[in-house]
Amino acid sequence: MHDQESLIGKVTGVRWKGPFTFHLSPRATIRTFALLFCLSAVAATPASRIAGEVDARGLVDAVGGYKGRVVLVNFWATWCVPCREEFPSLVRLQRAHGSRLQVVGVSTDFARERPGVEKFLAEQQPNFPNYHKRAGGDDEDFIEAVDPKWGGELPFSVLYGRDGRKVRVLSGQQSYADFDREVRKLLR
């Protein structure tokens, strides 16, 4: 045991004084405090659950990255009760269809609401990426780019086939059965 303690002491600067006491060299003390400071900073700032900000062009790129899969893009907001009620169905849908489907969430909340978005995502534990609609720009241009017939109502979902082409839009709150039925049509 003495040899192991000596080796540990050489590497870390820790000298054992007895069964429950030890002495840190000045260098080991500084290293220890630096490590604890870094670890506390990491623990104090949890990783964002938002994959990034997206505008109309970024959304096209995100959907295009999943070519070969059915993609369901869902636009939602934390202030939208039907959106919050529908969200667990999206998590369940992604789990049920695995790699054959890719759900993508897009929060349309204002930038100042980001903490609420993070909290909601932490509670829901989604198994798919969620983006935040980029602030600025004309909302009408964004809506028009997503779907010319979209009036801006939430929730709003767009289904894309495996070839990346838009196949169907679903306006308003959908049930798991509604989503599942539409996805299964595209997976045949």
Residue pairs with C-beta under 8 A, 6 or more apart in sequence:
5 16
8 14
9 15
9 16
12 28
12 31
13 24
13 25
13 27
13 28
13 31
14 22
14 23
14 24
14 25
14 28
15 22
15 23
15 25
16 22
16 23
17 23
24 32
46 122
48 118
49 118
49 121
49 122
49 126
49 130
50 107
50 114
50 117
50 118
50 121
50 130
50 131
50 132
51 129
51 130
51 131
52 58
52 131
52 132
53 131
53 132
53 133
53 134
53 135
54 62
54 106
54 131
54 132
54 133
54 134
55 133
55 134
55 137
55 142
56 141
56 142
56 145
56 146
58 131
58 134
59 73
59 106
59 131
59 145
59 146
60 145
62 104
62 129
62 131
63 71
63 73
63 104
63 160
63 164
64 164
66 102
66 104
66 160
66 164
67 162
67 163
67 164
68 162
69 99
69 100
69 101
69 102
69 162
70 97
70 100
70 101
70 102
70 159
70 160
70 161
70 162
70 183
70 186
70 187
71 101
71 102
71 103
71 104
71 159
71 160
71 164
72 90
72 93
72 101
72 102
72 103
72 104
72 157
72 158
72 159
72 160
72 179
72 183
73 103
73 104
73 105
73 106
73 146
73 157
73 158
73 160
74 86
74 90
74 103
74 104
74 105
74 106
74 155
74 156
74 157
75 106
75 108
75 133
75 146
75 154
75 155
75 156
75 157
76 83
76 84
76 86
76 87
76 105
76 106
76 107
76 108
76 154
76 155
77 83
77 107
77 108
77 109
77 154
78 84
78 107
78 109
78 113
78 116
78 117
78 120
79 109
79 113
80 154
80 155
82 154
82 155
82 172
82 173
83 154
83 155
83 173
84 120
85 173
86 155
86 173
86 174
87 105
87 120
87 124
87 126
88 124
89 174
89 175
89 176
89 179
90 103
90 105
90 126
90 128
90 179
91 124
91 125
91 126
91 127
91 128
92 176
93 101
93 103
93 176
93 179
93 180
93 183
94 101
94 102
94 103
94 126
94 127
94 128
95 127
96 180
97 183
97 187
100 187
101 183
101 187
102 128
103 126
103 128
104 128
104 129
104 130
104 131
105 126
105 128
105 129
105 130
105 131
106 130
106 131
106 132
106 133
107 117
107 130
107 131
107 132
107 133
108 133
108 154
109 116
109 117
109 132
109 133
110 135
111 132
111 135
114 132
117 132
121 130
133 142
139 152
143 150
143 151
143 152
144 150
146 156
146 158
147 156
147 158
147 166
147 169
149 169
150 156
150 169
150 171
153 171
153 172
155 172
155 173
155 174
156 169
156 170
156 171
156 172
157 169
157 170
157 171
157 174
157 179
158 166
158 168
158 169
158 170
159 166
159 167
159 168
159 169
159 170
159 182
159 183
159 186
160 166
160 167
161 167
161 186
162 186
167 186
168 182
170 178
170 179
170 182
